Each structure stands twice: as structure tokens, then as C-alpha cells.
Amino acid sequence: MVKGMIVAGCASLSIAMIGGQAAQAQPAAPAIAQSETEFDAFDQAMAAKRVADFGRRQHDPEALLVAARMLQEVPFRDKAAGSAGAATSPGESATFTAEGLFSEARALAGGDPQLLTRIRLAESAGARGVLSSAFGLGLVRIVQDVGARAIYGFAVQARGGTPLKIGAIGDVKTKMVMRLRDQNGKVVCLDDNGDYAPVCTFNPRASGPFKVEIVNRSDTPTRAVILSN
């Protein structure tokens, strides 16, 4: 019995030693590429749009509050609109802004004092500004009036080998179309799904100019928030 215990003990010790040597010999896990750990500001903004859509369908002010906070976290570089329409303030009557989503959440809150307090606190936190962000410089944002059955176009300079992402978010009940044309006028991306928020993603082989066309197919004008990475 003692002999058996000694043999078993030696075997366990040998296995433990071998296991320890194997663990030491095992190569370290490869480091995660930096691109895998980076946040994509454009993707988060589009995710906020989907959460807002859910909140509207479900009449859920909590979802609208989450969407507003998601959008609030993304820094923006606001650009003036071109000559095709008057430039507007990003927070002025534009649905797809943190301010606009907070307003929708407040309207659905039904006078709930606790929820209204949370909305007010979230708004005041955003008013202090983004001191640091995982999203880098953030997104380029243009807020633009687009007339009924009208087209708003503008030029962008794309970098070769880097995905170009552009989204336009109009008023919820409008029907919007986006076209992306290369310097020869060829349409290289088209989003014509008939909803209010078309998106184009295109990976140009070489750097060069492109033209973005935002089409309002509705019979009413809309204020569109245009985002670009």
C-alpha cells in the first residue's frame, strides 16, 4: 500500500513537472493588433441610430436615452455646408444628434421624475465637452437642409486603401438615397433602400476625389445629418 502511494506520488510529481515545463515552453499569445482594439466612431454612430429606431418602435425612452449617450460619446468635427444649402447648427432641429435624441427620450418619459433627472444629468455631462476619447478625432459632420425632391452634392477626397464611410440621416419619415461617384462620374456605391438613413462604404484603390449625392425622394424637406469618417 505504501509502495503504491509512493509510486503514485512520484507519477503525480513527474506529471506536474512536465506540465510546468510545457507551460514554460508554450509561446506567448500573439499581441492583439492595434486595429482590433480601436473603436470605430462611424460604426458607433450607426449603432446609436439602430438603438434609436428600436426605442421609437417600442416607445421606449430608456432606449432613446442609451442612443443619445452613445452618440454623445462620439466627438465630431463640424463642417459648414456647401453652397447648395444653408449651413445649420448641429443641434438645431436635427433629429440625429445627442440633443435631438435626448428630446425624444424626454417626450416619451411621460413625466417620470427619475427618468427625467437621468436625462438631465446625461445632457449636463455632455455639455462639459469630450476631454479624451477612444475615437480619436471623431467624425466629420455636416447638418444640411435638403429640399423636397432635391439633391445635395459635395466633394470628398478619399485615401486609397482605406474604407470611406459616409452616412446621411434625415427626418425619420423621409426617404433618402445616397450615391457615391468617382472622378469619372461612375456610381461606385448606391444605397437606395428607401429609408431615411442611407449609408455608403467604399474602399478606393487609389487616393482621389469622389462626389457624394444625397437625394431626398420625399415630398417634404428634411434636415439631414451627414457623417463621414
NUGU-730806 format. One record per residue (C-alpha): residue number from 1; chain; x, y, z. Coordinates in Angstrom, 1 decimal, always signed. Layout:
<nodes>
@k=NUM&c=A&px=X&py=Y&pz=Z
...
</nodes>
This chain:
<nodes>
@k=1&c=A&px=+0.0&py=+0.0&pz=+0.0
@k=2&c=A&px=+2.8&py=+2.4&pz=+0.9
@k=3&c=A&px=+4.7&py=+1.4&pz=-2.1
@k=4&c=A&px=+1.7&py=+2.1&pz=-4.3
@k=5&c=A&px=+1.3&py=+5.5&pz=-2.7
@k=6&c=A&px=+5.0&py=+6.3&pz=-3.3
@k=7&c=A&px=+4.7&py=+5.3&pz=-7.0
@k=8&c=A&px=+1.5&py=+7.4&pz=-7.4
@k=9&c=A&px=+3.1&py=+10.3&pz=-5.7
@k=10&c=A&px=+6.2&py=+10.1&pz=-8.0
@k=11&c=A&px=+3.9&py=+9.9&pz=-11.0
@k=12&c=A&px=+2.0&py=+13.0&pz=-9.9
@k=13&c=A&px=+5.2&py=+14.9&pz=-9.3
@k=14&c=A&px=+6.5&py=+13.9&pz=-12.7
@k=15&c=A&px=+3.3&py=+15.0&pz=-14.4
@k=16&c=A&px=+3.4&py=+18.3&pz=-12.5
@k=17&c=A&px=+7.0&py=+18.9&pz=-13.5
@k=18&c=A&px=+6.3&py=+18.0&pz=-17.2
@k=19&c=A&px=+3.2&py=+20.2&pz=-17.1
@k=20&c=A&px=+5.2&py=+23.1&pz=-15.7
@k=21&c=A&px=+7.9&py=+22.7&pz=-18.3
@k=22&c=A&px=+5.3&py=+22.6&pz=-21.0
@k=23&c=A&px=+3.7&py=+25.7&pz=-19.7
@k=24&c=A&px=+7.1&py=+27.5&pz=-19.7
@k=25&c=A&px=+7.9&py=+26.3&pz=-23.2
@k=26&c=A&px=+4.5&py=+27.4&pz=-24.6
@k=27&c=A&px=+4.9&py=+30.5&pz=-26.7
@k=28&c=A&px=+3.2&py=+33.7&pz=-25.5
@k=29&c=A&px=-0.2&py=+34.5&pz=-27.1
@k=30&c=A&px=+0.2&py=+36.9&pz=-30.0
@k=31&c=A&px=-0.5&py=+40.6&pz=-29.2
@k=32&c=A&px=-3.8&py=+41.9&pz=-30.5
@k=33&c=A&px=-3.3&py=+44.1&pz=-33.5
@k=34&c=A&px=-4.0&py=+47.7&pz=-32.7
@k=35&c=A&px=-6.7&py=+48.0&pz=-35.3
@k=36&c=A&px=-8.7&py=+45.3&pz=-33.5
@k=37&c=A&px=-8.7&py=+47.3&pz=-30.3
@k=38&c=A&px=-9.6&py=+50.7&pz=-31.9
@k=39&c=A&px=-13.1&py=+52.0&pz=-31.7
@k=40&c=A&px=-14.9&py=+52.9&pz=-34.9
@k=41&c=A&px=-16.7&py=+56.2&pz=-34.4
@k=42&c=A&px=-18.8&py=+55.7&pz=-37.6
@k=43&c=A&px=-20.0&py=+52.3&pz=-36.5
@k=44&c=A&px=-21.0&py=+53.5&pz=-33.1
@k=45&c=A&px=-22.9&py=+56.4&pz=-34.6
@k=46&c=A&px=-24.8&py=+53.9&pz=-36.8
@k=47&c=A&px=-25.4&py=+51.6&pz=-33.9
@k=48&c=A&px=-26.9&py=+54.6&pz=-32.0
@k=49&c=A&px=-29.2&py=+55.1&pz=-34.9
@k=50&c=A&px=-30.4&py=+51.4&pz=-34.7
@k=51&c=A&px=-31.0&py=+51.7&pz=-31.0
@k=52&c=A&px=-32.9&py=+54.9&pz=-31.5
@k=53&c=A&px=-35.1&py=+53.1&pz=-34.1
@k=54&c=A&px=-35.8&py=+50.4&pz=-31.6
@k=55&c=A&px=-36.8&py=+52.9&pz=-29.0
@k=56&c=A&px=-39.2&py=+54.6&pz=-31.4
@k=57&c=A&px=-40.8&py=+51.3&pz=-32.4
@k=58&c=A&px=-41.2&py=+50.3&pz=-28.8
@k=59&c=A&px=-42.0&py=+53.7&pz=-27.4
@k=60&c=A&px=-39.1&py=+53.1&pz=-25.0
@k=61&c=A&px=-37.5&py=+56.2&pz=-23.5
@k=62&c=A&px=-34.7&py=+54.2&pz=-22.0
@k=63&c=A&px=-33.5&py=+53.1&pz=-25.4
@k=64&c=A&px=-33.6&py=+56.7&pz=-26.7
@k=65&c=A&px=-31.5&py=+57.7&pz=-23.7
@k=66&c=A&px=-29.0&py=+54.9&pz=-24.4
@k=67&c=A&px=-28.8&py=+56.0&pz=-28.1
@k=68&c=A&px=-28.3&py=+59.6&pz=-27.1
@k=69&c=A&px=-25.4&py=+58.6&pz=-24.7
@k=70&c=A&px=-23.8&py=+56.5&pz=-27.5
@k=71&c=A&px=-23.9&py=+59.4&pz=-29.9
@k=72&c=A&px=-22.8&py=+61.8&pz=-27.1
@k=73&c=A&px=-19.6&py=+59.8&pz=-26.7
@k=74&c=A&px=-18.5&py=+60.3&pz=-30.3
@k=75&c=A&px=-16.6&py=+63.5&pz=-31.0
@k=76&c=A&px=-17.5&py=+65.4&pz=-34.1
@k=77&c=A&px=-15.7&py=+67.9&pz=-36.4
@k=78&c=A&px=-18.4&py=+70.1&pz=-37.6
@k=79&c=A&px=-18.1&py=+71.4&pz=-41.1
@k=80&c=A&px=-20.1&py=+74.2&pz=-42.8
@k=81&c=A&px=-22.5&py=+73.0&pz=-45.5
@k=82&c=A&px=-21.8&py=+74.0&pz=-49.1
@k=83&c=A&px=-23.5&py=+76.5&pz=-51.3
@k=84&c=A&px=-26.3&py=+74.0&pz=-52.2
@k=85&c=A&px=-28.0&py=+74.8&pz=-48.9
@k=86&c=A&px=-27.7&py=+76.9&pz=-45.8
@k=87&c=A&px=-25.4&py=+75.6&pz=-43.1
@k=88&c=A&px=-27.1&py=+74.9&pz=-39.8
@k=89&c=A&px=-26.2&py=+74.4&pz=-36.3
@k=90&c=A&px=-25.7&py=+70.7&pz=-35.5
@k=91&c=A&px=-28.1&py=+70.8&pz=-32.5
@k=92&c=A&px=-30.7&py=+72.9&pz=-34.2
@k=93&c=A&px=-33.8&py=+70.9&pz=-35.1
@k=94&c=A&px=-31.7&py=+68.0&pz=-36.3
@k=95&c=A&px=-33.1&py=+64.6&pz=-35.2
@k=96&c=A&px=-30.0&py=+62.6&pz=-35.3
@k=97&c=A&px=-27.9&py=+64.5&pz=-32.7
@k=98&c=A&px=-27.5&py=+63.7&pz=-29.0
@k=99&c=A&px=-29.7&py=+66.8&pz=-28.3
@k=100&c=A&px=-32.4&py=+65.5&pz=-30.6
@k=101&c=A&px=-32.4&py=+62.0&pz=-29.1
@k=102&c=A&px=-32.5&py=+63.4&pz=-25.6
@k=103&c=A&px=-35.5&py=+65.4&pz=-26.6
@k=104&c=A&px=-37.2&py=+62.3&pz=-27.9
@k=105&c=A&px=-36.4&py=+60.4&pz=-24.7
@k=106&c=A&px=-37.9&py=+63.3&pz=-22.7
@k=107&c=A&px=-41.1&py=+63.3&pz=-24.7
@k=108&c=A&px=-41.5&py=+59.5&pz=-24.1
@k=109&c=A&px=-40.6&py=+59.8&pz=-20.4
@k=110&c=A&px=-44.2&py=+60.6&pz=-19.6
@k=111&c=A&px=-43.3&py=+62.9&pz=-16.7
@k=112&c=A&px=-41.3&py=+60.2&pz=-14.9
@k=113&c=A&px=-39.3&py=+62.3&pz=-12.4
@k=114&c=A&px=-36.4&py=+59.7&pz=-12.1
@k=115&c=A&px=-36.0&py=+59.3&pz=-15.8
@k=116&c=A&px=-36.2&py=+63.0&pz=-16.4
@k=117&c=A&px=-33.5&py=+63.5&pz=-13.9
@k=118&c=A&px=-31.3&py=+60.9&pz=-15.6
@k=119&c=A&px=-31.8&py=+62.6&pz=-18.9
@k=120&c=A&px=-30.9&py=+66.0&pz=-17.5
@k=121&c=A&px=-27.8&py=+64.6&pz=-15.8
@k=122&c=A&px=-26.7&py=+62.9&pz=-19.1
@k=123&c=A&px=-27.2&py=+66.2&pz=-21.0
@k=124&c=A&px=-25.2&py=+68.2&pz=-18.5
@k=125&c=A&px=-22.4&py=+65.7&pz=-18.6
@k=126&c=A&px=-22.2&py=+66.0&pz=-22.4
@k=127&c=A&px=-22.2&py=+69.8&pz=-22.1
@k=128&c=A&px=-18.9&py=+69.8&pz=-20.4
@k=129&c=A&px=-17.3&py=+68.5&pz=-23.7
@k=130&c=A&px=-15.2&py=+65.5&pz=-24.6
@k=131&c=A&px=-11.9&py=+65.8&pz=-22.8
@k=132&c=A&px=-10.5&py=+62.5&pz=-24.1
@k=133&c=A&px=-11.9&py=+59.9&pz=-26.4
@k=134&c=A&px=-11.1&py=+56.4&pz=-27.7
@k=135&c=A&px=-12.4&py=+57.5&pz=-31.1
@k=136&c=A&px=-9.6&py=+59.9&pz=-31.9
@k=137&c=A&px=-10.6&py=+63.0&pz=-33.8
@k=138&c=A&px=-14.1&py=+61.5&pz=-34.4
@k=139&c=A&px=-16.3&py=+62.1&pz=-37.4
@k=140&c=A&px=-16.8&py=+64.9&pz=-39.8
@k=141&c=A&px=-20.4&py=+66.1&pz=-39.5
@k=142&c=A&px=-22.4&py=+68.4&pz=-41.8
@k=143&c=A&px=-26.0&py=+69.4&pz=-41.0
@k=144&c=A&px=-27.8&py=+70.3&pz=-44.2
@k=145&c=A&px=-31.3&py=+71.3&pz=-45.3
@k=146&c=A&px=-32.3&py=+69.2&pz=-48.3
@k=147&c=A&px=-35.5&py=+70.3&pz=-50.1
@k=148&c=A&px=-38.3&py=+68.1&pz=-51.2
@k=149&c=A&px=-37.3&py=+66.0&pz=-54.3
@k=150&c=A&px=-33.9&py=+67.8&pz=-54.2
@k=151&c=A&px=-30.3&py=+66.6&pz=-54.4
@k=152&c=A&px=-27.5&py=+67.9&pz=-52.2
@k=153&c=A&px=-24.0&py=+67.1&pz=-53.5
@k=154&c=A&px=-20.5&py=+67.7&pz=-52.2
@k=155&c=A&px=-17.0&py=+66.5&pz=-52.9
@k=156&c=A&px=-14.7&py=+64.4&pz=-50.7
@k=157&c=A&px=-11.1&py=+63.4&pz=-51.0
@k=158&c=A&px=-10.6&py=+59.7&pz=-50.3
@k=159&c=A&px=-7.5&py=+57.9&pz=-49.3
@k=160&c=A&px=-6.5&py=+54.9&pz=-51.3
@k=161&c=A&px=-6.7&py=+51.5&pz=-49.5
@k=162&c=A&px=-8.8&py=+53.0&pz=-46.6
@k=163&c=A&px=-12.5&py=+52.4&pz=-46.4
@k=164&c=A&px=-14.5&py=+55.5&pz=-46.9
@k=165&c=A&px=-17.7&py=+55.5&pz=-44.8
@k=166&c=A&px=-20.5&py=+58.1&pz=-45.3
@k=167&c=A&px=-24.0&py=+58.2&pz=-43.8
@k=168&c=A&px=-26.9&py=+60.6&pz=-44.1
@k=169&c=A&px=-29.6&py=+60.6&pz=-41.5
@k=170&c=A&px=-32.7&py=+62.6&pz=-42.4
@k=171&c=A&px=-36.0&py=+63.0&pz=-40.6
@k=172&c=A&px=-37.5&py=+59.7&pz=-39.7
@k=173&c=A&px=-40.4&py=+59.7&pz=-42.2
@k=174&c=A&px=-38.3&py=+60.8&pz=-45.2
@k=175&c=A&px=-37.0&py=+58.6&pz=-48.0
@k=176&c=A&px=-33.3&py=+59.2&pz=-48.7
@k=177&c=A&px=-30.9&py=+57.9&pz=-51.3
@k=178&c=A&px=-27.1&py=+58.1&pz=-51.4
@k=179&c=A&px=-24.8&py=+57.9&pz=-54.5
@k=180&c=A&px=-21.1&py=+57.9&pz=-54.5
@k=181&c=A&px=-19.4&py=+58.8&pz=-57.8
@k=182&c=A&px=-15.8&py=+58.6&pz=-58.8
@k=183&c=A&px=-13.9&py=+61.4&pz=-60.7
@k=184&c=A&px=-15.3&py=+60.0&pz=-64.0
@k=185&c=A&px=-18.9&py=+60.2&pz=-62.8
@k=186&c=A&px=-19.3&py=+56.4&pz=-62.4
@k=187&c=A&px=-21.5&py=+55.3&pz=-59.5
@k=188&c=A&px=-19.3&py=+53.2&pz=-57.2
@k=189&c=A&px=-21.8&py=+52.9&pz=-54.3
@k=190&c=A&px=-25.5&py=+53.3&pz=-54.2
@k=191&c=A&px=-27.9&py=+52.9&pz=-51.2
@k=192&c=A&px=-31.5&py=+53.1&pz=-52.5
@k=193&c=A&px=-33.4&py=+51.1&pz=-49.8
@k=194&c=A&px=-36.0&py=+53.8&pz=-49.4
@k=195&c=A&px=-35.4&py=+54.5&pz=-45.7
@k=196&c=A&px=-34.3&py=+57.7&pz=-44.0
@k=197&c=A&px=-30.6&py=+56.8&pz=-43.4
@k=198&c=A&px=-28.6&py=+55.6&pz=-46.4
@k=199&c=A&px=-25.0&py=+54.6&pz=-45.9
@k=200&c=A&px=-22.2&py=+54.0&pz=-48.4
@k=201&c=A&px=-18.9&py=+52.2&pz=-47.7
@k=202&c=A&px=-16.3&py=+52.0&pz=-50.4
@k=203&c=A&px=-12.6&py=+51.1&pz=-50.4
@k=204&c=A&px=-10.9&py=+53.0&pz=-53.2
@k=205&c=A&px=-7.7&py=+51.5&pz=-54.6
@k=206&c=A&px=-6.1&py=+54.9&pz=-55.0
@k=207&c=A&px=-6.5&py=+58.3&pz=-53.4
@k=208&c=A&px=-8.6&py=+60.7&pz=-55.3
@k=209&c=A&px=-11.8&py=+62.9&pz=-55.4
@k=210&c=A&px=-15.3&py=+61.5&pz=-55.1
@k=211&c=A&px=-18.7&py=+63.1&pz=-55.2
@k=212&c=A&px=-21.4&py=+62.3&pz=-52.7
@k=213&c=A&px=-25.1&py=+62.9&pz=-53.7
@k=214&c=A&px=-27.8&py=+62.9&pz=-51.1
@k=215&c=A&px=-31.3&py=+62.6&pz=-52.7
@k=216&c=A&px=-34.5&py=+63.4&pz=-50.8
@k=217&c=A&px=-37.2&py=+61.5&pz=-52.5
@k=218&c=A&px=-39.9&py=+62.8&pz=-50.2
@k=219&c=A&px=-42.5&py=+65.5&pz=-50.8
@k=220&c=A&px=-41.3&py=+67.4&pz=-47.7
@k=221&c=A&px=-37.9&py=+69.0&pz=-47.0
@k=222&c=A&px=-35.6&py=+67.4&pz=-44.4
@k=223&c=A&px=-32.7&py=+68.3&pz=-42.3
@k=224&c=A&px=-30.0&py=+65.7&pz=-42.8
@k=225&c=A&px=-27.0&py=+64.9&pz=-40.6
@k=226&c=A&px=-24.2&py=+63.8&pz=-42.9
@k=227&c=A&px=-21.4&py=+61.8&pz=-41.3
@k=228&c=A&px=-18.0&py=+60.8&pz=-42.8
@k=229&c=A&px=-15.0&py=+59.1&pz=-41.3
</nodes>
